[in-house]
Amino acid sequence: MVSPIDDVAFLARSETRLGILRALEERPRERRELGTTTETPRSTLGRTLGELEERGWIECNGRVYEITTAGSLVVERFVPLLDTVTVLQELGDAVELLPLDVTGLDVEDLADAQFVTPVGMNPTKPFDYGIDRLSEATRFRCVARTAPPGYVEAIHDGAVTGRFTAECVLAETYLDNLGDDPKSNERWRDIAETDSLVRGYEEPFSFVLLVLDETVHLWLCDEKGESQGLLESTNPAIVSWANATVDRYLERSRAVEWDEITDRPS
């Protein structure tokens, strides 16, 4: 009997094998179409189809190949593992910064995400990139433990000009210190006077999550709370997760008593 590890290794060693299984998962296909779809040479295709049939992952009915239940289960379990490893390779050490424990994020859904990091002569690259995207957005939602002045200015611009109606949940620790930043304080008050929502959240949280139209920005921070980069994803699963997260925090948040926040002399 072939070892399960041998079967996993057999699949992992060849993109062609997985490609054929995924093509057949979409629908049954004839051999010629499989070769064209997966760009597999005829000799390689014949050998690979035989190996997949031998393992019971596909079957041939006449001239048409179909994936079996076993084959579908293998693909269903293997692809998320592949996506997870892809994320680990892309993020490197930054994967340690993903707030998986507090967000419930599925890491494999980040396989197509872009990670924007500070670089050499441009240490503010993630902030500049994020603000540029925010300045183009027509919808904005966030759950944030903090908000740099440049971001507050961009949110203010979008809300007071009517380009979007913001929905923001801000950490109470950030709101408590707004008196030290009169300009941001004034801008948040202006935002709250539009149709936008600006609410406070009492329990501490460690992440900054933004939804800009159909794009998600998740800031990755170290143990000191300092930003190490920006993760951007347009994966519908991540967008859905992000909106659900904002909804959940909105439900548990409270209205901000702006009179309790006073500007303090700098």
Summary of the structure (lengths in Angstrom):
residues: 266
radius of gyration: 24.6
end to end distance: 75.2
largest distance: 83.0
contacts: 783
relative contact order: 0.11
helix: 53%
strand: 20%
